[in-house]
Amino acid sequence: MRPILGIESSCDETAAAVLDGDGKVLAESVLSQERVHAPYGGVVPEIAARAHLAHLPELVRGVVARAGLTFDGLGGVAATGGPGLIGGLIVGSSLGKGIAIARGLPYVAVNHLEAHALTARLPGLTEGGAPFPYLLLLLSGGHCQCVKVAGVGAYTRLGGTLDDAVGEAFDKVGKLLGLGWPGGPALERLAAQGEAHGDPARFAFPRPMLGRAGCDFSFSGLKTAVAQEVARHAAGPLPATLAADLAAGFQRAVTEVMADRAAHAMTMAPEAKLLVVAGGVAANGAIRAALAEAAVARGVRLVAPPVRLCTDNAVMVAWAGIERLRLGLTDALDFAPRPRWPLEELAGTAV
């Protein structure tokens, strides 16, 4: 198989990558829009789409050139077709289709969630490989779900969030603590201060769904509990020690819930011997450590891709394209991008 171009534009990262037919990364690039959206406290869809339109063509030309190729040397194009913000999806899909039409290449409309799900199978990433089946915990600002991965296109949802996604909860609590946006990484740093110098058990925050059957999540009540504690203090910036303790208490509650939910998932799919964690929140060290401990206790190995492959990127899109092309699966050029596209709807599209 000749090299595959991957394009990602589902939210606020503009990304492109080229992988050879065996999955080796020949070139990749990710352009973050964080600085553009930060003044608004979150992603503004129209601004995101315009940024993709402005930067994606040059980004794609750049990765193809750095891979030592021309567009004639490609063997296919894979672009995120959903789920995500519709404006960005249209930009990336249209560019990918245009390249496929111009060069007569096969086109794959990649489900963004499937791309995360298959990342662990990238050659060389997981010691011993990542054979099916395995469990996936997808943790990000937009998604929080546990899925059994039985094969390409074969996914069983074991549980998901009933309200906020975990990354969304981190960002909202970060905002309550005056950390700006995105709040997740800053909150983790502040929580480390609370763990080291404060009292992470100072606040009796709830552990939503802890001990419940199944693998569903809920973070709205926990977020509200933090908001109530913040509201009890006078207006103005929170004292540094108080903010650190709040951050540490919130993060500890989340990690305990995550470990509990993962433990329940492992009992629901005992044949899976790998637990893969992906998405932006998978970069959180405390959550990784808690999940690793829960996995080891049940004889399961935790696989956490490098941070750059946990957040949105085009390497995972190109790899998902390769996995599908190997099975002879392509998409028509009239495929319409889908802002909502549950993994379960891929059933029957592969073997």
ABEGO torsion letter per residue (X at the ends): XBBBBBBBAABABBBBBBBBAAGBBABBBBBBAAAAAAAAGEBBAAAAAAAAAAAAAAAAAAAAAAAGBBAAABAEBBBBAOBEBAAAAAAAAAAAAAAAAAAGBBBBBBBAAAAAAAAAABBGABBGEBBOBBBBBBBBAABBBBBBBAEBGBBBBAEBBABBBAAAAAAAAAAAAGAEOBAAAAAAAAAAAAAAABBAAABBBBBBGBGBBEABBBAAAAAAAAAAAAAABBBEBBBAAAAAAAAAAAAAAAAAAAAAAAAAAAAABAABABBBBBEAAAABAAAAAAAAAAAAAAGBBBBBBBAAAABBBAAAAAAAAAAAAAAGBBBBAABBBBABBBAAAABGABX
